[in-house]
Amino acid sequence: MRTRYRHRLLACATAALLGGAGALMTPTTAQAANLLTNPGFETGTLGGWSCSGSTGSVVSTPVHGGTRALAGAASASDTARCAQTVSVQPNTQYSLSAWVRGSYTYLGVEGGTSTWTGSAADWKQLTVSFTTGASQQSAQIYLHGWYGQGTYYADDVSLDGPGGTDDTQAPSAPGAPHATGTTATSVSLAWSAATDNVGVTGYDVYRDGTLVTSVTGTTATVGGLAPSTAYRFTVRAKDRAGNVSPDSAPLTVTTGEGSGNGDRFVQAAPYLYLGWGNPPSPTEVMQATGIKWYTMAFVLAQNGCNPAWDSQRPLKGGSDEAAIKAIRAAGGDIVPSIGGWSGNKLGPNCSTTEALAGAYQKVIDAYDLKAIDIDIENTDEFENAAVQDRILGALKTVKQNNPGLRTIVTIPTLNTGPNSWGNRLIERAQALGADIDNFTIMPFNFGGQADMYGNTVKATEGLKAKLVSTFGWTDQQAYNHIGISGMNDSSDAGEVTTAQIWTQIRDWANAHDLGRLAFWAVNRDRPAWQFTSITAGFTG
């Protein structure tokens, strides 16, 4: 604890110095007004805040007030510092407060006073006050945890006092943007940060002179573009007072050829489960979100090697077939998820490759399917070498017997990529010539308060490397054969994927031309279908 004690002494010493400086003049008394942007994180984003190393996220539980709060995932190498710069008046008193939970959570003002709590099992309010210097026009307030102490939470942050009234200085122009990824329908951009006398709060990205997106960081992905088309991009910075910078230097980027993706398998298909969780009307969700595909769960074994929904409902004549007909009538389609974590699976219950291929064929014939997804989990299928080979052999058979059919395998993953069983499955797919179209990973349940964006990217990159080494593909060919199946909001392990994080994951998947995006589940995406709408923006 020696380092932590030193940190506290330095903060106290700095506060004493500021207090001494302030004593030379009589400070103005602050009038109560919260100067912070997004103080309760109710926007569902980190808008207005900047967190170190992508450690900050917005969660729906626990919260102190409203429906959202900040989660800072402190690690052994990062305190998860989240800060915001505001315009203030010189020689004026301000009061800063926040409600926090967690071990060793700090609240303070840069260059000034701070306070902290060593342990807060429930919400606890931290409060500090400070006086600005004689010529001070901005203040940066911050929250952070401590090395190795785990995730802290913060909510209802308040900085009370009068805002600065004389900030008329615009930020400098951002650095010239450059392209970090290009597809037939999207361009990913990055640029160096602008500077400002008070602080930059965000950036506006323009395409051919039209505003297309606003971000708080220095990267953005612009979608909805036409193939083989040149676009001109510029970026402007803005500060809290609304001052806007000049345009950055322009960048002209030409999107990829549309014909190159013509034969690619691309699918945005969140899970829909009619056997659980007050299932919504799939057509109403389609109309509200623009989603076209669903991954329908789960086809299991009934009385041996016979496929049925949840081992109970028949393939034909029931609610599942009625839903599929309605989805198709509305211009959509489905891919069945065969397997899953629990229940009686076809893989172990069908004793031969031929029998299993026959069971898959029954599902294909029942709905004239364009694709099937085999969700291989748990010890009965994923961690069983004979069943792995049986599934891959059956997929090879049905693909040969059904020209144009796309095959997907969905597997669990480590945060670094497939585990030994996942690596084996990929190697056997190559050895058996199974010709799998898409390997989808489920990047969640890593344990603890994981960095869901960072770990998803790292897991996907691990899968990409394995596909490259096994099949001899290029990086881009491997990305084209990869899918991500996430979990909206809280996972089984308590990890939280916010709408903002899911948008980041989707944009990264678009920028790298991945083949599939799904999440569990539409049933849980209430009341606004926010994750489904985000997923509908996946274009591969």
C-alpha positions as CSV (number, residue, x, y, z in Angstrom):
1,M,0.0,0.0,0.0
2,R,3.1,2.3,0.0
3,T,2.4,3.6,-3.5
4,R,-1.2,4.3,-2.7
5,Y,-0.3,6.2,0.5
6,R,2.2,8.3,-1.4
7,H,-0.5,9.1,-4.0
8,R,-2.8,10.4,-1.2
9,L,0.0,12.5,0.4
10,L,0.7,14.1,-3.0
11,A,-2.9,14.9,-3.5
12,C,-3.2,16.5,-0.1
13,A,0.0,18.5,-0.6
14,T,-1.3,19.8,-3.9
15,A,-4.6,20.8,-2.3
16,A,-2.8,22.7,0.4
17,L,-0.8,24.6,-2.2
18,L,-4.0,25.5,-4.2
19,G,-5.7,26.6,-1.0
20,G,-2.8,28.8,-0.1
21,A,-2.8,30.4,-3.5
22,G,-6.6,31.0,-3.3
23,A,-6.2,32.8,0.1
24,L,-4.5,35.7,-1.6
25,M,-7.9,36.7,-3.1
26,T,-11.4,36.4,-1.9
27,P,-13.0,33.6,-4.0
28,T,-16.3,34.0,-5.7
29,T,-19.1,31.8,-4.2
30,A,-20.3,29.2,-6.7
31,Q,-23.9,29.1,-7.7
32,A,-25.4,25.5,-7.9
33,A,-25.4,24.2,-11.4
34,N,-24.0,20.9,-12.6
35,L,-21.4,21.7,-15.3
36,L,-20.8,18.1,-16.4
37,T,-21.9,16.6,-19.6
38,N,-23.7,13.2,-19.2
39,P,-23.2,13.2,-15.4
40,G,-25.4,10.1,-14.8
41,F,-24.4,8.3,-18.0
42,E,-28.1,8.1,-18.9
43,T,-27.2,8.5,-22.6
44,G,-26.0,4.9,-22.5
45,T,-22.7,6.1,-23.8
46,L,-19.5,7.7,-22.4
47,G,-20.4,10.9,-24.2
48,G,-18.4,13.8,-22.6
49,W,-16.0,11.4,-20.8
50,S,-12.6,10.0,-21.8
51,C,-11.5,6.8,-20.2
52,S,-7.9,5.4,-20.4
53,G,-7.3,2.3,-22.5
54,S,-10.9,1.5,-23.3
55,T,-11.4,0.6,-19.6
56,G,-14.7,2.5,-19.2
57,S,-18.2,1.3,-20.1
58,V,-21.8,2.2,-19.3
59,V,-23.8,-0.5,-17.4
60,S,-27.4,-1.0,-16.4
61,T,-26.5,-2.6,-13.1
62,P,-25.6,-1.6,-10.5
63,V,-26.9,2.0,-10.6
64,H,-27.4,4.7,-8.0
65,G,-29.9,6.8,-9.8
66,G,-31.7,6.5,-13.1
67,T,-30.9,3.5,-15.3
68,R,-27.2,3.7,-16.1
69,A,-23.8,4.1,-14.4
70,L,-20.1,4.0,-15.2
71,A,-18.0,0.9,-14.8
72,G,-14.2,1.4,-14.7
73,A,-12.3,-1.9,-15.2
74,A,-9.1,-1.3,-13.3
75,S,-6.4,-3.8,-14.0
76,A,-2.8,-4.6,-12.9
77,S,-1.6,-2.0,-15.4
78,D,-4.4,0.6,-15.7
79,T,-6.4,2.4,-13.0
80,A,-9.3,3.0,-15.5
81,R,-9.2,6.7,-15.2
82,C,-12.2,8.5,-16.7
83,A,-12.1,12.3,-17.0
84,Q,-14.0,15.3,-18.3
85,T,-12.7,18.8,-18.9
86,V,-15.1,21.7,-18.3
87,S,-15.0,25.5,-18.6
88,V,-14.8,27.3,-15.3
89,Q,-14.4,30.9,-14.0
90,P,-11.2,32.1,-12.3
91,N,-11.0,32.5,-8.5
92,T,-14.2,30.7,-7.9
93,Q,-15.2,27.9,-5.4
94,Y,-16.6,24.6,-6.8
95,S,-18.0,21.5,-5.3
96,L,-17.4,18.1,-6.8
97,S,-19.2,14.9,-5.8
98,A,-20.0,11.4,-7.1
99,W,-21.6,8.2,-5.8
100,V,-19.2,5.3,-6.1
101,R,-18.9,1.6,-5.4
102,G,-15.9,-0.7,-5.3
103,S,-12.4,-0.9,-3.7
104,Y,-10.1,2.1,-3.8
105,T,-12.2,4.5,-5.9
106,Y,-10.8,8.1,-6.4
107,L,-12.5,11.4,-7.2
108,G,-10.6,14.6,-7.9
109,V,-9.6,17.5,-10.0
110,E,-6.4,17.4,-12.0
111,G,-3.7,19.5,-10.3
112,G,-5.9,20.0,-7.3
113,T,-7.6,18.1,-4.5
114,S,-8.9,14.6,-4.5
115,T,-10.6,12.1,-2.2
116,W,-11.0,8.3,-2.2
117,T,-12.6,5.4,-0.4
118,G,-10.8,2.2,0.4
119,S,-13.9,0.0,0.3
120,A,-17.5,0.7,-0.7
121,A,-19.7,-2.4,-0.9
122,D,-22.7,-0.3,-1.5
123,W,-23.1,3.2,-3.0
124,K,-21.1,5.9,-1.1
125,Q,-20.9,9.6,-1.9
126,L,-17.5,11.2,-2.3
127,T,-17.2,15.0,-2.1
128,V,-14.4,17.5,-2.5
129,S,-14.3,21.3,-3.0
130,F,-11.7,23.4,-4.7
131,T,-11.0,27.0,-5.7
132,T,-9.8,27.9,-9.2
133,G,-6.7,29.9,-9.8
134,A,-6.7,33.6,-10.6
135,S,-6.5,33.0,-14.4
136,Q,-7.9,29.5,-14.6
137,Q,-10.5,28.9,-17.3
138,S,-10.8,25.1,-17.3
139,A,-10.7,22.2,-14.9
140,Q,-10.4,18.4,-15.5
141,I,-12.3,16.2,-13.1
142,Y,-11.6,12.5,-12.9
143,L,-12.5,9.2,-11.4
144,H,-10.3,6.2,-11.2
145,G,-9.7,2.9,-9.4
146,W,-6.4,1.4,-8.4
147,Y,-4.0,-1.2,-9.8
148,G,-5.3,-4.7,-9.4
149,Q,-8.3,-3.8,-7.3
150,G,-11.0,-4.7,-9.9
151,T,-13.9,-2.7,-11.3
152,Y,-15.3,0.4,-9.7
153,Y,-18.7,2.0,-10.4
154,A,-19.7,5.6,-10.4
155,D,-22.9,7.5,-10.9
156,D,-24.6,10.9,-10.5
157,V,-21.3,12.9,-10.7
158,S,-21.8,16.6,-10.1
159,L,-19.6,19.7,-10.4
160,D,-21.5,22.6,-8.9
161,G,-20.6,26.1,-9.8
162,P,-20.8,28.7,-12.5
163,G,-19.6,27.8,-16.0
164,G,-17.0,29.7,-17.9
165,T,-18.6,32.5,-19.9
166,D,-15.7,33.8,-22.0
167,D,-14.5,30.7,-24.0
168,T,-14.6,31.9,-27.6
169,Q,-11.5,30.2,-28.8
170,A,-12.1,27.3,-31.2
171,P,-10.1,24.1,-31.1
172,S,-7.3,23.6,-33.6
173,A,-8.0,21.6,-36.7
174,P,-7.6,17.8,-36.2
175,G,-4.7,16.0,-37.8
176,A,-5.3,14.8,-41.4
177,P,-7.4,11.7,-41.3
178,H,-6.2,8.4,-42.8
179,A,-8.0,5.2,-43.7
180,T,-7.5,2.2,-41.4
181,G,-9.9,-0.1,-43.2
182,T,-12.0,-0.1,-46.4
183,T,-14.8,-2.4,-47.7
184,A,-17.2,-2.1,-50.5
185,T,-19.7,-0.3,-48.3
186,S,-17.6,1.3,-45.4
187,V,-14.5,3.3,-44.6
188,S,-12.8,3.4,-41.2
189,L,-10.9,6.5,-40.3
190,A,-8.4,7.7,-37.7
191,W,-6.8,11.1,-37.1
192,S,-4.7,12.9,-34.5
193,A,-6.3,14.9,-31.7
194,A,-7.0,18.6,-31.9
195,T,-6.1,20.9,-29.0
196,D,-8.2,23.6,-27.2
197,N,-7.7,26.1,-24.5
198,V,-10.4,24.4,-22.4
199,G,-10.7,20.9,-23.9
200,V,-12.0,19.1,-27.0
201,T,-15.3,17.3,-26.4
202,G,-15.8,15.5,-29.7
203,Y,-15.4,15.4,-33.5
204,D,-17.8,15.7,-36.4
205,V,-17.0,13.6,-39.5
206,Y,-18.1,15.0,-42.9
207,R,-18.5,13.0,-46.1
208,D,-18.4,15.2,-49.2
209,G,-19.4,18.2,-47.0
210,T,-22.3,16.4,-45.2
211,L,-22.1,15.5,-41.5
212,V,-22.4,11.7,-41.3
213,T,-21.3,10.9,-37.7
214,S,-20.1,12.5,-34.4
215,V,-17.7,10.7,-32.0
216,T,-15.8,11.5,-28.8
217,G,-12.6,9.7,-29.8
218,T,-10.3,10.0,-32.8
219,T,-11.6,7.1,-34.9
220,A,-14.9,6.5,-36.8
221,T,-16.4,4.1,-39.3
222,V,-18.7,5.5,-42.0
223,G,-21.0,2.9,-43.5
224,G,-23.8,2.8,-46.1
225,L,-21.4,3.6,-49.0
226,A,-21.5,2.5,-52.6
227,P,-18.9,0.1,-54.0
228,S,-16.1,1.4,-56.2
229,T,-16.9,5.0,-55.3
230,A,-14.6,7.8,-54.3
231,Y,-15.6,9.8,-51.1
232,R,-14.0,12.9,-49.6
233,F,-13.8,13.0,-45.8
234,T,-12.9,15.9,-43.4
235,V,-13.1,16.2,-39.6
236,R,-13.9,19.1,-37.3
237,A,-13.2,19.3,-33.5
238,K,-15.6,21.0,-31.1
239,D,-15.4,22.1,-27.4
240,R,-17.9,22.4,-24.6
241,A,-18.8,26.0,-25.4
242,G,-19.8,24.9,-28.9
243,N,-16.7,26.4,-30.7
244,V,-15.9,24.4,-33.8
245,S,-12.5,24.0,-35.4
246,P,-11.6,24.5,-39.1
247,D,-11.7,21.4,-41.3
248,S,-8.9,19.0,-41.2
249,A,-7.0,18.3,-44.4
250,P,-9.3,16.3,-46.7
251,L,-8.9,12.6,-47.4
252,T,-10.3,10.9,-50.5
253,V,-10.9,7.1,-50.3
254,T,-12.4,4.8,-52.9
255,T,-14.5,1.9,-51.6
256,G,-13.8,-1.7,-52.6
257,E,-15.4,-3.5,-55.6
258,G,-18.9,-4.7,-54.9
259,S,-18.4,-7.7,-57.2
260,G,-15.7,-9.0,-54.9
261,N,-18.3,-9.7,-52.2
262,G,-20.9,-11.1,-54.5
263,D,-20.3,-14.8,-53.5
264,R,-19.5,-14.0,-49.9
265,F,-21.7,-15.3,-47.1
266,V,-22.7,-12.3,-45.0
267,Q,-25.3,-12.6,-42.3
268,A,-26.6,-10.3,-39.5
269,A,-28.8,-12.7,-37.5
270,P,-29.5,-12.2,-33.8
271,Y,-30.9,-15.2,-31.8
272,L,-34.7,-15.5,-31.5
273,Y,-35.9,-18.2,-29.1
274,L,-39.6,-19.2,-29.3
275,G,-39.3,-21.5,-26.3
276,W,-38.4,-19.0,-23.7
277,G,-38.6,-15.4,-22.4
278,N,-41.9,-14.1,-23.7
279,P,-40.8,-14.2,-27.4
280,P,-41.6,-11.1,-29.3
281,S,-43.3,-10.9,-32.7
282,P,-40.4,-11.4,-35.2
283,T,-42.1,-9.3,-37.8
284,E,-42.7,-6.4,-35.4
285,V,-39.0,-6.4,-34.5
286,M,-38.1,-6.5,-38.2
287,Q,-40.2,-3.5,-38.9
288,A,-38.8,-1.6,-35.9
289,T,-35.1,-2.4,-36.5
290,G,-34.5,-3.3,-40.1
291,I,-33.2,-6.8,-39.2
292,K,-33.7,-9.4,-41.9
293,W,-32.2,-12.7,-40.6
294,Y,-32.8,-14.5,-37.3
295,T,-30.8,-17.4,-35.8
296,M,-33.7,-19.5,-34.4
297,A,-32.9,-21.6,-31.4
298,F,-32.8,-24.6,-30.7
299,V,-33.1,-27.8,-32.8
300,L,-32.4,-30.7,-30.5
301,A,-33.0,-34.5,-30.6
302,Q,-36.3,-36.2,-29.9
303,N,-36.6,-39.9,-29.3
304,G,-33.1,-40.7,-30.5
305,C,-31.9,-39.1,-33.8
306,N,-35.1,-37.2,-34.7
307,P,-34.8,-33.4,-34.9
308,A,-37.4,-31.2,-33.1
309,W,-37.5,-27.7,-31.6
310,D,-36.4,-28.0,-28.0
311,S,-36.8,-31.8,-28.3
312,Q,-40.6,-31.1,-28.1
313,R,-42.1,-29.1,-30.9
314,P,-42.4,-30.6,-34.4
315,L,-40.6,-29.1,-37.3
316,K,-43.8,-28.8,-39.3
317,G,-47.2,-27.5,-38.3
318,G,-46.3,-25.6,-35.1
319,S,-45.5,-22.1,-33.9
320,D,-41.9,-22.3,-35.2
321,E,-42.9,-23.0,-38.8
322,A,-45.6,-20.3,-38.5
323,A,-42.9,-17.8,-37.4
324,I,-40.6,-18.7,-40.2
325,K,-43.4,-18.2,-42.8
326,A,-44.2,-14.8,-41.3
327,I,-40.5,-13.8,-41.3
328,R,-40.1,-14.8,-45.0
329,A,-43.4,-13.1,-45.9
330,A,-41.9,-9.9,-44.4
331,G,-38.8,-10.2,-46.6
332,G,-36.5,-12.0,-44.1
333,D,-35.2,-15.5,-43.5
334,I,-33.8,-17.7,-40.7
335,V,-30.9,-20.0,-39.9
336,P,-31.7,-22.7,-37.3
337,S,-29.3,-23.1,-34.4
338,I,-28.9,-26.9,-34.0
339,G,-27.4,-27.8,-30.6
340,G,-26.5,-25.3,-27.9
341,W,-25.3,-25.7,-24.3
342,S,-28.0,-27.9,-22.8
343,G,-30.6,-30.5,-23.8
344,N,-30.3,-33.7,-25.9
345,K,-28.2,-32.9,-29.0
346,L,-28.3,-34.6,-32.3
347,G,-24.6,-35.0,-32.4
348,P,-24.3,-37.6,-29.6
349,N,-27.8,-39.2,-30.3
350,C,-27.2,-39.9,-34.0
351,S,-24.7,-42.8,-33.9
352,T,-23.1,-42.4,-37.3
353,T,-22.2,-39.6,-39.7
354,E,-24.8,-40.8,-42.1
355,A,-27.6,-40.7,-39.5
356,L,-26.6,-37.3,-38.4
357,A,-26.5,-36.0,-42.0
358,G,-30.0,-37.5,-42.4
359,A,-31.2,-35.6,-39.3
360,Y,-29.7,-32.3,-40.6
361,Q,-31.4,-33.0,-44.0
362,K,-34.8,-33.3,-42.4
363,V,-34.4,-29.7,-41.0
364,I,-33.1,-28.4,-44.4
365,D,-36.1,-30.0,-46.2
366,A,-38.6,-28.8,-43.7
367,Y,-37.8,-25.1,-44.5
368,D,-35.9,-25.2,-47.8
369,L,-32.9,-23.6,-45.9
370,K,-30.2,-21.5,-47.3
371,A,-27.9,-22.0,-44.2
372,I,-27.6,-24.1,-41.0
373,D,-25.7,-23.3,-37.8
374,I,-24.4,-26.1,-35.6
375,D,-23.9,-24.7,-32.1
376,I,-21.2,-27.0,-30.6
377,E,-20.8,-26.5,-26.9
378,N,-20.4,-28.4,-23.6
379,T,-18.6,-31.8,-23.1
380,D,-21.1,-33.9,-25.0
381,E,-20.2,-32.4,-28.4
382,F,-17.4,-29.8,-28.2
383,E,-15.2,-31.8,-25.9
384,N,-15.8,-35.1,-27.6
385,A,-13.5,-36.0,-30.5
386,A,-15.8,-38.6,-32.1
387,V,-18.8,-36.3,-32.0
388,Q,-16.7,-33.4,-33.5
389,D,-15.7,-35.6,-36.4
390,R,-19.3,-36.8,-36.8
391,I,-20.7,-33.3,-37.0
392,L,-18.0,-32.1,-39.5
393,G,-18.6,-35.2,-41.7
394,A,-22.4,-34.7,-41.7
395,L,-21.9,-31.0,-42.6
396,K,-19.7,-32.1,-45.5
397,T,-22.4,-34.5,-46.7
398,V,-25.3,-32.1,-46.6
399,K,-23.3,-29.4,-48.3
400,Q,-22.5,-31.8,-51.1
401,N,-26.2,-32.8,-51.4
402,N,-27.6,-29.3,-51.2
403,P,-25.8,-26.9,-53.7
404,G,-25.6,-23.4,-52.4
405,L,-26.2,-24.4,-48.7
406,R,-24.0,-22.4,-46.3
407,T,-22.7,-24.1,-43.2
408,I,-21.8,-22.4,-39.9
409,V,-20.2,-23.8,-36.7
410,T,-20.5,-21.8,-33.5
411,I,-18.0,-22.5,-30.7
412,P,-16.9,-21.0,-27.4
413,T,-13.6,-19.2,-27.1
414,L,-10.9,-17.9,-24.8
415,N,-10.1,-14.2,-24.9
416,T,-7.1,-15.1,-26.9
417,G,-8.9,-17.3,-29.5
418,P,-10.0,-20.9,-29.7
419,N,-9.0,-23.3,-26.9
420,S,-7.5,-26.7,-27.6
421,W,-10.8,-28.2,-28.5
422,G,-11.6,-25.3,-30.8
423,N,-8.2,-25.7,-32.5
424,R,-8.9,-29.4,-33.0
425,L,-12.2,-28.7,-34.6
426,I,-10.7,-26.3,-37.1
427,E,-7.8,-28.7,-37.9
428,R,-10.3,-31.6,-38.4
429,A,-12.5,-29.4,-40.6
430,Q,-9.5,-28.9,-42.9
431,A,-8.4,-32.5,-42.8
432,L,-11.9,-33.8,-43.5
433,G,-12.6,-31.3,-46.3
434,A,-15.8,-30.1,-44.5
435,D,-15.8,-26.8,-46.4
436,I,-17.3,-24.8,-43.5
437,D,-18.4,-21.3,-44.6
438,N,-18.2,-19.6,-41.2
439,F,-16.6,-20.2,-37.9
440,T,-18.5,-18.2,-35.3
441,I,-17.1,-17.6,-31.8
442,M,-18.9,-16.7,-28.6
443,P,-16.6,-14.1,-27.0
444,F,-18.1,-13.8,-23.5
445,N,-18.1,-15.6,-20.1
446,F,-14.4,-15.0,-19.8
447,G,-14.9,-14.3,-16.1
448,G,-14.7,-11.1,-14.0
449,Q,-15.3,-7.6,-15.4
450,A,-13.8,-8.2,-18.8
451,D,-13.0,-5.6,-21.4
452,M,-15.7,-6.8,-23.8
453,Y,-14.6,-4.8,-26.8
454,G,-10.9,-5.5,-26.3
455,N,-11.3,-9.2,-25.6
456,T,-13.7,-9.7,-28.4
457,V,-11.2,-8.2,-30.9
458,K,-8.4,-10.2,-29.3
459,A,-10.4,-13.5,-29.5
460,T,-11.3,-12.8,-33.1
461,E,-7.7,-12.1,-34.0
462,G,-6.7,-15.3,-32.4
463,L,-9.3,-17.2,-34.5
464,K,-8.1,-15.4,-37.6
465,A,-4.5,-16.5,-37.0
466,K,-5.6,-20.1,-36.5
467,L,-7.6,-20.1,-39.7
468,V,-4.6,-18.6,-41.6
469,S,-2.2,-21.2,-40.3
470,T,-4.6,-24.1,-40.8
471,F,-6.1,-23.3,-44.2
472,G,-3.3,-21.2,-45.8
473,W,-5.8,-18.3,-46.2
474,T,-4.8,-14.7,-46.4
475,D,-5.8,-12.5,-43.4
476,Q,-8.8,-11.1,-45.4
477,Q,-9.9,-14.6,-46.5
478,A,-9.9,-15.7,-42.8
479,Y,-11.8,-12.6,-41.7
480,N,-14.5,-13.4,-44.3
481,H,-15.0,-16.8,-42.7
482,I,-15.4,-15.5,-39.1
483,G,-18.5,-14.7,-37.1
484,I,-19.0,-13.1,-33.7
485,S,-22.0,-14.1,-31.5
486,G,-22.1,-11.9,-28.4
487,M,-24.4,-11.4,-25.4
488,N,-26.2,-8.2,-24.9
489,D,-26.1,-6.4,-21.5
490,S,-24.9,-8.9,-18.8
491,S,-23.4,-12.3,-19.6
492,D,-23.7,-15.3,-17.4
493,A,-20.4,-14.3,-15.8
494,G,-21.6,-10.7,-15.1
495,E,-19.6,-9.1,-17.9
496,V,-21.5,-6.1,-19.4
497,T,-21.7,-5.3,-23.1
498,T,-23.4,-2.0,-23.5
499,A,-25.0,-0.7,-26.7
500,Q,-21.9,1.5,-27.2
501,I,-19.6,-1.5,-26.9
502,W,-21.7,-3.5,-29.2
503,T,-21.6,-0.7,-31.8
504,Q,-17.8,-0.7,-31.5
505,I,-17.8,-4.4,-32.1
506,R,-20.1,-4.1,-35.1
507,D,-18.0,-1.3,-36.6
508,W,-14.8,-3.3,-36.1
509,A,-16.5,-6.4,-37.7
510,N,-17.6,-4.2,-40.7
511,A,-14.2,-2.7,-41.1
512,H,-12.6,-6.2,-41.2
513,D,-15.2,-7.7,-43.6
514,L,-16.3,-10.4,-41.1
515,G,-19.0,-12.8,-42.4
516,R,-21.5,-13.0,-39.5
517,L,-22.8,-11.1,-36.5
518,A,-25.2,-12.4,-33.9
519,F,-26.1,-11.9,-30.2
520,W,-28.1,-13.7,-27.5
521,A,-30.9,-12.7,-27.7
522,V,-33.7,-10.6,-29.2
523,N,-35.9,-11.9,-26.4
524,R,-33.6,-9.9,-23.9
525,D,-33.3,-6.8,-26.1
526,R,-36.3,-4.9,-24.6
527,P,-38.0,-2.5,-24.7
528,A,-36.3,-0.6,-27.6
529,W,-34.6,-3.4,-29.6
530,Q,-31.4,-1.4,-29.4
531,F,-28.9,-4.2,-29.9
532,T,-31.0,-5.6,-32.8
533,S,-31.0,-2.2,-34.5
534,I,-27.2,-2.0,-34.1
535,T,-26.8,-5.6,-35.5
536,A,-28.9,-4.7,-38.5
537,G,-26.2,-2.2,-39.4
538,F,-23.7,-5.1,-40.0
539,T,-22.8,-5.3,-43.6
540,G,-19.7,-7.5,-43.6
